[in-house]
Amino acid sequence: QVQLVESGGGLVQAGGSLRLSCTTSGILFSVYNVAWYRQAPGKQRELVARISNTGITNTAAFVKGRFTISRDNAKDTVYLQMNSLEPEDTALYYCKAVMRGYDYWGQGTQVTVSS
């Protein structure tokens, strides 16, 4: 059974930081490309950042250098370090693992940034 479990969300003031984690089980994590997405109320889900199975990273333009994605294959975990958070970053954050047409999603962790 494949599971992706996100954690680390919460309520933070603008300018603060959070570190999200997504721990996986049931897959050979090291061969998967993984990504973080987010969905704010009334908006479509959007890509935040992704990291390939070889460690190549990409981040969305709106991140503007504030977020960093990383992975620890020994722990089957992907991270999203978020700094300088803004109220516009408030959303449900999801992780996704993809490999050759197989894709799995977690249930999400809520991030709320107060002004």
C-alpha positions, -999 to +999 in steps of 0.1 A: +000+000+000+014+033-011+013+062+014+025+097+013+021+116+046+027+153+048+035+171+080+049+204+092+021+228+083+006+252+107-002+289+114+027+313+111+030+351+109+041+368+077+078+367+073+081+334+092+093+300+082+080+265+080+095+232+069+072+207+054+079+170+052+064+142+031+073+107+041+065+079+018+060+042+021+052+014-003+073+028-032+110+027-041+113+064-032+147+069-048+135+063-083+106+087-081+104+123-091+087+142-063+070+175-061+051+199-038+018+214-050-006+238-032-042+247-035-058+278-020-095+281-015-113+288-048-081+283-068-066+255-089-039+233-076-005+246-086+031+233-087+053+248-061+086+229-065+098+196-078+129+175-075+139+147-098+153+113-088+187+127-097+183+158-075+175+184-102+152+210-088+127+235-102+106+260-084+076+281-095+082+317-104+061+329-075+086+313-050+111+340-058+139+321-040+120+318-007+114+280-008+138+251-012+129+216-020+152+187-010+150+150-005+165+123+017+164+090+000+176+072+031+144+084+049+121+082+019+112+118+025+110+150+006+111+184+023+100+219+015+117+247+034+096+278+032+110+312+043+097+347+042+061+334+041+034+357+028-004+356+034-007+346-003+011+314+005-019+302+026-030+269+011-032+232+015+002+218+005+004+184-011+033+161-021+033+140-052+055+111-063+057+103-100+075+076-120+067+064-155+029+071-154+025+061-118+016+090-096+006+092-059-006+120-038-006+127-001-036+141+018-021+175+023-009+197+052-025+231+058-003+262+058-019+295+070+001+327+070-014+356+090-006+392+081 
